[in-house]
Amino acid sequence: MDFETIATIIADQFDMDIDRLSENTDIQEDLNATSMDIVELIVTIESTTDIKIPDEAVDSIRTIGDVVNYLLDHAEE
């Protein structure tokens, strides 16, 4: 899983230009994501990657880079 894939998902969900996103983009702060937005994002990422992201992990994911790193760390489980 790479940044480009996750950034594309996020840009589509938040209807924004992918060029405005970076690994340091804070999902809640920079994108003004509500808790419902985050739930929808996690569901989309899980269905795209076939990697389950448990609620405990979601609480520690703040940036797009955090999402990418989590997926890379759990890709082979």
Backbone bond lengths (Angstrom), bond angles and torsions (degrees), N, CA, C in turn:
res aa  C-N    CA-C-N  psi(-1)  N-CA   C-N-CA  omega(-1)  CA-C   N-CA-C  phi
1 M - - - 1.441 - - 1.517 108.28 -
2 D 1.309 116.26 135.52 1.456 119.02 -177.44 1.526 111.77 -125.96
3 F 1.309 114.71 169.67 1.459 121.16 -178.52 1.524 111.28 -57.79
4 E 1.316 116.64 -44.48 1.467 121.27 -176.61 1.534 111.96 -56.92
5 T 1.314 116.70 -43.23 1.466 121.11 -179.76 1.523 111.02 -63.80
6 I 1.328 116.10 -48.53 1.465 120.23 -179.01 1.523 110.66 -67.30
7 A 1.323 117.36 -41.29 1.464 120.84 178.71 1.530 111.00 -61.99
8 T 1.312 116.86 -37.39 1.467 120.74 177.51 1.524 110.70 -63.79
9 I 1.317 117.02 -44.43 1.475 121.48 177.88 1.524 109.78 -59.77
10 I 1.329 116.25 -46.81 1.466 120.69 -177.70 1.525 111.04 -67.33
11 A 1.317 117.57 -43.16 1.465 120.62 178.34 1.520 110.90 -60.21
12 D 1.329 117.17 -41.34 1.466 120.80 178.03 1.524 110.82 -64.80
13 Q 1.327 116.66 -46.31 1.463 120.00 -176.51 1.529 111.75 -65.75
14 F 1.321 116.82 -38.65 1.456 120.44 -176.92 1.529 112.87 -97.46
15 D 1.328 116.04 7.57 1.459 123.17 176.34 1.537 110.75 49.88
16 M 1.321 114.70 59.18 1.450 119.43 -179.03 1.516 111.05 -139.70
17 D 1.308 115.74 167.98 1.456 122.64 -179.77 1.528 109.19 -75.55
18 I 1.319 116.70 127.89 1.462 121.94 -178.74 1.529 111.41 -60.52
19 D 1.310 118.17 -26.19 1.468 121.60 -179.45 1.531 112.33 -67.15
20 R 1.315 117.76 -15.61 1.470 121.49 178.55 1.525 111.97 -84.54
21 L 1.329 117.32 -5.09 1.457 121.45 -176.41 1.520 111.61 -101.95
22 S 1.331 115.23 146.32 1.457 121.09 174.37 1.530 107.37 -141.10
23 E 1.308 116.18 174.23 1.466 119.46 178.21 1.518 111.26 -63.86
24 N 1.322 117.55 -22.87 1.460 121.69 -179.20 1.520 113.64 -91.17
25 T 1.325 117.70 0.17 1.456 120.31 178.99 1.521 109.28 -63.64
26 D 1.340 115.77 122.06 1.461 122.20 178.29 1.531 107.89 -82.86
27 I 1.305 116.37 122.04 1.463 121.11 -172.78 1.525 111.46 -62.74
28 Q 1.320 117.42 -44.06 1.461 119.40 -179.37 1.521 111.87 -78.20
29 E 1.320 116.73 -49.82 1.464 121.13 -174.45 1.530 112.55 -70.67
30 D 1.316 117.06 -53.78 1.464 121.04 -173.71 1.528 113.21 -77.64
31 L 1.332 116.41 -31.00 1.470 119.59 -177.24 1.521 112.53 -102.29
32 N 1.330 116.20 -1.40 1.467 121.60 -178.23 1.522 111.70 53.91
33 A 1.313 116.07 40.71 1.462 121.59 -177.58 1.523 110.57 -74.38
34 T 1.301 115.75 132.35 1.459 121.47 173.96 1.528 108.37 -84.62
35 S 1.310 116.81 170.83 1.464 119.43 177.89 1.529 110.27 -61.91
36 M 1.321 117.83 -34.83 1.466 120.70 177.35 1.528 110.75 -67.23
37 D 1.329 117.32 -39.58 1.465 120.96 176.19 1.523 110.48 -58.87
38 I 1.319 116.39 -42.49 1.462 121.04 -178.53 1.522 110.77 -67.00
39 V 1.323 117.33 -41.01 1.467 120.55 177.12 1.522 109.90 -60.47
40 E 1.323 117.04 -46.44 1.465 121.13 179.47 1.531 110.96 -62.59
41 L 1.324 116.38 -40.29 1.458 120.44 178.76 1.518 111.24 -63.23
42 I 1.324 117.14 -45.48 1.469 121.13 179.83 1.527 110.40 -62.07
43 V 1.319 117.31 -43.09 1.471 120.82 178.98 1.529 110.04 -61.06
44 T 1.326 117.08 -43.51 1.467 120.89 179.39 1.523 110.99 -64.05
45 I 1.330 116.52 -44.60 1.466 120.09 179.73 1.523 110.56 -63.86
46 E 1.327 116.94 -43.21 1.468 120.07 179.30 1.524 111.49 -62.03
47 S 1.321 117.01 -41.74 1.469 118.75 -178.67 1.529 111.59 -72.05
48 T 1.318 117.14 -28.78 1.460 121.32 178.99 1.522 111.96 -77.03
49 T 1.339 116.34 -37.46 1.467 120.56 -172.64 1.524 114.01 -103.14
50 D 1.327 117.69 -13.29 1.472 122.31 -174.04 1.528 111.96 60.64
51 I 1.323 116.85 26.81 1.459 122.03 176.08 1.523 108.02 -115.13
52 K 1.317 116.66 123.38 1.463 122.37 179.78 1.524 109.10 -78.65
53 I 1.324 116.02 132.53 1.456 121.54 176.32 1.530 107.05 -113.07
54 P 1.338 117.47 105.03 1.466 120.05 -177.60 1.536 111.76 -68.85
55 D 1.325 115.42 157.38 1.459 120.91 -178.43 1.527 112.64 -54.05
56 E 1.335 116.82 -38.18 1.458 120.29 -179.57 1.526 111.05 -61.56
57 A 1.316 116.66 -36.42 1.466 120.92 -179.99 1.530 110.78 -73.36
58 V 1.322 116.20 -36.73 1.463 120.43 -179.41 1.526 110.18 -58.57
59 D 1.328 116.68 -37.76 1.467 120.85 -179.18 1.524 112.95 -61.91
60 S 1.324 117.67 -26.14 1.460 120.54 -178.14 1.534 112.90 -98.13
61 I 1.299 117.40 -2.98 1.464 121.57 -179.83 1.527 108.59 -92.46
62 R 1.328 116.39 117.20 1.461 121.06 -178.77 1.532 112.09 -114.42
63 T 1.329 116.05 -40.60 1.468 120.23 -173.24 1.535 110.98 -112.14
64 I 1.314 115.03 168.49 1.461 119.57 175.67 1.531 109.36 -62.72
65 G 1.316 116.66 -37.91 1.464 120.28 176.53 1.516 112.12 -60.41
66 D 1.339 117.03 -37.05 1.462 120.81 176.75 1.528 110.75 -61.78
67 V 1.327 116.45 -41.01 1.473 120.82 178.65 1.523 109.71 -62.19
68 V 1.315 116.00 -49.72 1.471 121.21 -178.80 1.525 110.28 -59.21
69 N 1.326 116.84 -47.30 1.466 120.67 -179.84 1.520 112.03 -62.26
70 Y 1.324 117.39 -41.35 1.464 120.59 178.38 1.531 109.44 -60.44
71 L 1.324 116.12 -47.08 1.465 119.59 -178.15 1.524 111.75 -64.91
72 L 1.312 117.21 -39.90 1.461 120.28 177.69 1.531 110.65 -64.11
73 D 1.325 116.50 -41.06 1.473 120.74 -179.26 1.528 112.90 -68.24
74 H 1.346 116.37 -26.34 1.475 119.92 -174.54 1.526 113.44 -113.87
75 A 1.308 117.23 12.36 1.464 121.17 -175.59 1.523 113.33 -65.72
76 E 1.301 118.04 -27.82 1.467 120.05 -174.60 1.515 113.49 -103.11
77 E 1.323 117.55 5.73 1.473 119.86 -179.29 1.510 110.64 -79.61
